Amino acid sequence: MTTARQFEAVDRRASLPLERILGIFAAAIIMLGAIFWLDRPVTAEQKDFSVTYLGSRMVYLGLGSKLYDLEEQHKLKAVILPHGEPLIYEHPPFEALLLAPLGAIPYRTAYLLWGFVNIAIWLTLPWLLRPYAPVPREDLGYIALWIVFAPLGVTLFQGQSSLVMLLLYALAFIAFRRGQDFRMGIFLGLALLKFQFAIPFAVIFLLRKKWTFIKGFLATASMLGLLSWVAVGARGIWSYLHLLAAVAIHPNNQSYGSAVDMATLQGLVHALLGGILSQFTVFLIVAGTSAFLLAWTARKWNCVERNGDAQSNELMFAVAVAISLVTGLHMFIHDLSPMMLAMMLVAARIGASPRLGLKVVLLTCMTLFWIPPVYFVLLARHRMYVMVPLLLTFIFATAKMATKDLRIT
């Protein structure tokens, strides 16, 4: 009898259907046209990539120890990016070191090159995940879902790194499917590129006592920590910690990112209670709720692993992805990119659920996530926190579907 792994290998070796090839080709033309159109004077400088470039440029120029000195950042930005947005570089030190080669070339060339990287990842992901995401069956419909998911387009437009995050989550999921916990930990360790999401995911596995995963995660984290030391030194790391503290205690600062523009628990609680409760109280509410969600997910997943099947485990992986995002303290539209993986996993298994109500709830959630205007209307009105109840509904409904036959409370 053919095993699941053999089936996957055969499926990967099979030739791509013509409609999938045409769909990917059309998507590539659209993306390349968009990135060339965006790579214009002034316009290109006003993208989020300007922050990434600023950090890589400072490390390239030997200014690593001053990377998180905001005065030094503003000085250099005034020279190389006079039309840039008033944003600051708050990314991890190792990112600036790894991308330092981009700082050696002119800004517009670097923006174009990074756009090519994002396009390559975007076009690779549908092929990579197709064996695990058989819904919709029509290849053009499948490709279309990848094109209309707004966070991916925003990532390309802004020159962000969220497509890299989605790729790392996808590789971690594939390792999970193959029972390769150490490799999964390595991929999630690399996701410390956006540590506010990688750490909650790792905490779930820590609570589940998945020590092989934790070893892989810590091995990668140690390597990235060493690279950070090389990039900025002790002084730079200390400055980075101070900057992170400043970001945490100034939720309304536009340069850091306004909390109400984030689909996180912090954004929701700040929007609802920030005007009547102290900032410390808001922090305690967010921290307590986040801890509960992480512990709840770990407990549910352990029960599913003991009593469920492979499909239920995959649904819990989707839950963990969504939980890692909503409990993150700093998230914009593009950071929702990993939800593409979570929704594809749910879409592939929703047909097997006998519960009509659960199907309706999940299909409604996913439909809203796949409608681009939803994001832009909420962002224009500074109401992105409204998406948090939608994310939580998706999380609890998916967990319910994973545990439907296990009688887990």
C-alpha positions in Angstrom: 0.0 0.0 0.0 1.3 3.5 -0.9 2.2 5.5 2.2 1.2 9.1 2.7 4.8 10.2 2.3 5.2 8.3 -1.0 2.0 9.8 -2.2 3.3 13.3 -1.5 6.5 12.5 -3.3 4.7 11.2 -6.4 2.4 14.3 -6.3 5.4 16.6 -6.2 7.1 14.9 -9.2 4.0 15.0 -11.3 4.0 17.6 -14.1 2.2 20.8 -13.4 -1.2 21.2 -15.1 -1.4 23.7 -17.9 -3.9 25.9 -16.0 -1.6 26.1 -13.0 1.4 27.1 -15.2 -0.7 29.8 -16.9 -2.0 31.0 -13.6 1.5 31.3 -12.1 2.8 32.9 -15.3 0.0 35.5 -15.3 0.6 36.2 -11.6 4.4 36.7 -12.2 3.7 39.2 -15.0 1.3 41.2 -12.8 3.7 41.2 -9.8 6.8 42.2 -11.9 4.8 45.0 -13.6 3.7 46.3 -10.2 7.2 46.3 -8.7 8.7 48.1 -11.7 5.9 50.6 -11.5 6.5 51.2 -7.8 10.2 51.6 -8.2 10.1 55.3 -9.0 11.7 58.3 -7.3 9.9 59.5 -4.2 7.3 56.7 -4.4 9.9 54.0 -3.6 11.3 55.9 -0.7 7.9 56.1 1.0 7.7 52.4 1.4 8.4 50.4 4.6 11.4 49.0 2.8 13.1 52.3 3.5 13.4 51.2 7.2 15.0 47.9 6.2 17.4 49.6 3.9 18.3 52.2 6.6 19.4 49.4 9.0 21.3 47.5 6.3 23.0 50.7 5.2 24.1 51.6 8.7 25.7 48.1 9.3 27.3 48.3 5.9 28.9 51.7 6.8 30.2 50.3 10.1 27.6 52.1 12.2 26.3 48.9 13.8 26.8 50.1 17.4 24.7 53.2 16.6 22.0 51.2 14.8 19.3 52.0 17.4 20.4 55.6 18.1 17.4 57.4 16.7 19.3 60.6 16.1 21.9 58.7 14.0 19.0 57.1 12.1 17.4 60.4 11.3 20.7 61.9 10.2 21.5 59.1 7.7 17.9 59.0 6.5 17.9 62.7 5.7 20.9 62.1 3.4 19.9 58.9 1.6 16.1 58.9 2.0 15.0 62.5 2.1 11.4 61.6 1.1 11.1 58.6 3.5 8.3 58.1 6.0 9.0 59.1 9.7 9.5 55.5 10.7 12.4 54.1 12.7 14.5 50.9 12.4 13.3 48.6 15.1 14.1 45.2 13.5 16.4 42.7 15.1 20.2 43.4 14.7 20.8 40.1 12.8 18.5 41.2 10.0 20.5 44.3 9.4 23.7 42.2 9.2 22.2 39.6 6.9 20.8 42.3 4.6 23.9 44.5 4.7 24.7 43.6 1.0 21.5 45.6 0.1 23.0 48.6 1.9 25.9 48.5 -0.5 23.8 49.3 -3.5 21.5 52.3 -4.4 18.1 52.4 -2.7 15.9 51.9 -5.7 18.0 49.0 -7.0 17.8 47.4 -3.5 14.0 47.9 -3.5 13.7 46.3 -6.9 16.0 43.3 -5.9 14.0 42.8 -2.7 10.8 42.9 -4.7 12.2 40.1 -6.9 12.9 38.0 -3.8 9.4 38.5 -2.5 7.9 37.6 -5.9 10.0 34.4 -6.1 8.7 33.4 -2.6 5.1 34.3 -3.4 5.2 32.2 -6.6 6.9 29.3 -4.9 4.5 29.0 -2.0 1.4 27.9 -4.0 3.5 25.0 -5.5 5.1 24.2 -2.1 1.8 23.9 -0.2 -0.5 22.5 -3.0 0.0 18.8 -1.8 -1.4 19.9 1.6 -4.0 22.3 0.3 -6.2 20.4 -2.2 -9.1 23.0 -1.9 -10.2 24.5 -4.2 -9.6 21.7 -6.7 -9.4 24.0 -9.7 -5.9 25.3 -10.1 -6.9 28.7 -11.3 -9.2 29.2 -8.3 -6.3 28.0 -6.0 -3.9 30.5 -7.6 -6.6 33.3 -7.4 -6.8 32.8 -3.6 -3.1 33.5 -3.4 -3.4 36.6 -5.5 -6.4 38.3 -3.7 -5.1 37.8 -0.2 -4.4 41.4 0.7 -1.6 40.9 3.2 0.6 39.3 0.6 0.1 42.2 -1.8 0.8 44.7 0.9 4.0 42.9 1.7 5.2 43.2 -1.9 4.0 46.8 -2.2 5.8 47.9 1.1 8.9 45.8 0.6 8.2 44.0 3.9 9.5 40.6 5.0 6.2 38.9 5.9 6.4 36.6 2.8 9.6 35.3 4.3 7.7 34.6 7.5 5.0 32.8 5.6 7.6 30.7 3.9 9.2 29.8 7.3 5.8 28.8 8.7 5.1 26.7 5.6 8.5 24.9 5.9 7.8 24.4 9.6 4.4 22.9 8.8 5.9 20.5 6.2 8.6 19.4 8.8 5.7 18.9 11.3 3.8 16.7 8.8 7.0 14.6 8.4 7.6 14.3 12.1 10.8 16.3 12.0 10.5 18.3 15.2 14.1 19.5 15.3 13.9 20.8 11.7 10.6 22.5 12.5 12.3 24.2 15.5 15.0 25.5 13.2 12.5 27.0 10.8 10.6 28.6 13.6 13.8 29.9 15.0 14.6 31.6 11.8 11.1 33.2 12.2 12.6 35.3 15.0 13.0 37.7 12.2 9.7 38.8 13.6 10.2 37.5 17.2 6.8 38.8 18.4 5.2 36.0 16.5 7.8 33.3 16.7 8.1 33.4 20.5 4.3 32.7 21.2 4.4 29.8 18.8 7.5 28.4 20.5 5.8 28.9 24.0 3.0 26.6 22.8 5.5 23.9 22.1 7.4 24.6 25.3 4.1 24.1 27.3 3.5 20.9 25.3 7.0 19.7 26.3 8.2 19.2 22.8 11.8 19.3 23.7 13.2 18.3 20.3 11.4 21.2 18.7 12.7 23.5 21.5 16.3 22.3 20.9 16.1 23.2 17.2 14.5 26.6 18.1 17.1 27.4 20.6 20.0 26.3 18.3 18.8 28.8 15.7 18.1 31.5 18.3 21.6 31.1 19.6 23.1 31.5 16.1 21.0 34.6 15.5 21.9 36.0 18.9 25.6 35.7 17.9 25.0 37.4 14.6 23.3 40.2 16.4 26.3 40.6 18.7 28.6 40.7 15.6 26.3 43.3 14.0 25.9 45.8 16.8 27.9 44.7 19.8 26.9 45.0 23.5 26.2 48.7 23.2 23.9 48.2 20.2 22.0 45.3 21.9 21.5 47.4 25.0 20.1 50.3 22.9 17.8 47.8 21.1 16.3 46.7 24.4 15.7 50.3 25.4 14.0 50.9 22.0 11.7 47.9 22.4 10.7 49.2 25.9 9.9 52.6 24.3 7.8 51.0 21.6 5.9 49.0 24.3 5.1 52.0 26.5 4.1 54.4 23.6 1.2 52.6 21.9 0.0 55.8 20.2 3.3 56.8 18.6 2.9 56.7 14.8 6.7 56.3 14.3 6.6 53.1 16.3 3.2 52.0 15.0 -0.2 52.9 16.5 -1.8 50.1 18.5 -5.3 50.7 17.0 -3.8 49.9 13.6 -2.9 46.4 14.8 -5.1 43.3 14.8 -3.7 42.1 18.1 -5.0 41.6 21.6 -3.0 44.7 22.6 -4.6 46.7 19.9 -8.2 45.6 20.9 -7.7 46.1 24.6 -5.9 49.5 24.1 -8.7 50.7 21.8 -11.5 49.6 24.2 -9.9 50.3 27.6 -6.9 52.5 27.0 -8.8 55.7 27.7 -10.2 54.5 31.1 -7.5 52.2 32.5 -3.8 52.8 33.2 -1.3 51.6 30.7 0.0 49.0 33.2 -3.5 47.6 33.8 -3.9 47.3 30.0 -0.6 45.5 29.9 -1.7 43.0 32.6 -5.0 42.3 30.8 -3.2 41.7 27.5 -0.5 39.5 29.2 -3.0 37.5 31.1 -5.3 36.9 28.1 -2.3 35.9 25.9 -1.0 33.5 28.6 -4.4 31.9 28.8 -4.7 31.5 25.0 -1.3 29.9 24.7 -1.9 27.5 27.6 -5.4 26.7 26.2 -3.9 25.9 22.8 -1.2 23.7 24.2 -3.7 21.7 26.3 -6.1 21.3 23.4 -3.3 20.2 21.1 -2.0 17.6 23.6 -5.5 16.1 23.8 -5.8 16.1 20.0 -2.4 14.4 19.7 -3.4 11.7 22.1 -6.8 11.0 20.8 -7.2 12.5 17.4 -5.9 11.9 13.9 -3.4 13.6 11.5 -6.0 16.0 10.1 -7.0 17.2 13.6 -3.3 17.8 14.4 -3.0 19.9 11.2 -6.0 22.0 12.3 -4.3 22.6 15.7 -1.2 23.8 13.8 -3.5 26.3 12.0 -4.8 27.4 15.4 -1.2 27.9 16.7 -0.4 30.0 13.7 -3.3 32.3 14.3 -2.7 32.4 18.1 0.9 33.4 17.5 -0.3 36.4 15.4 -3.1 37.7 17.6 -0.9 37.5 20.8 2.0 39.3 19.0 2.5 42.9 20.3 3.3 44.5 17.0 1.4 43.6 13.8 0.3 45.4 10.7 -1.7 44.2 7.6 1.3 42.5 6.0 2.0 40.6 9.2 -1.2 38.6 8.7 0.4 36.8 5.7 0.9 33.5 7.7 -2.9 33.3 8.0 -2.8 32.1 4.4 -1.3 28.9 5.6 -3.8 28.6 8.4 -6.8 29.2 6.2 -5.6 26.7 3.5 -5.2 24.0 6.1 -8.8 24.7 7.4 -10.2 24.9 3.8 -8.7 21.5 3.0 -10.6 19.8 5.9 -13.8 21.8 6.4 -15.7 19.6 4.0 -15.3 16.6 6.3 -17.0 18.4 9.2 -20.6 17.2 9.8 -21.5 20.4 11.6 -23.2 22.9 9.3 -23.0 25.7 11.9 -19.2 25.3 12.3 -18.8 25.3 8.5 -20.8 28.5 8.1 -18.8 30.3 10.8 -15.4 29.3 9.4 -16.4 30.0 5.8 -17.6 33.4 6.8 -14.4 34.2 8.6 -12.2 33.1 5.7 -14.3 34.9 3.2 -13.9 38.2 5.1 -10.1 37.6 5.3 -10.0 37.1 1.6 -11.9 40.4 0.7 -9.2 43.1 0.2 -11.4 46.1 0.9 -12.0 44.9 4.5 -8.4 45.6 5.3 -8.1 49.0 3.6 -11.4 50.3 5.1 -10.4 49.3 8.6 -6.9 50.8 8.1 -8.2 54.0 6.7 -10.5 54.4 9.7 -7.8 53.3 12.2 -9.9 50.3 13.3 -7.7 47.3 12.5 -8.3 46.1 16.0 -11.8 45.2 14.9 -10.3 42.1 13.2 -9.3 40.6 16.5 -12.8 39.1 17.2 -12.7 37.7 13.7 -9.3 36.1 14.4 -10.5 34.7 17.7 -13.7 33.3 16.1 -11.5 31.6 13.5 -9.3 30.2 16.3 -12.0 28.8 18.5 -14.1 27.4 15.6 -11.0 25.7 14.1 -10.1 24.2 17.5 -13.7 23.0 17.8 -13.5 21.3 14.5 -10.2 19.6 15.5 -11.7 18.3 18.7 -15.3 17.6 17.5 -15.2 13.9 18.2 -12.9 14.0 21.3 -15.3 15.5 23.8 -12.6 17.9 25.0 -13.8 20.8 27.1 
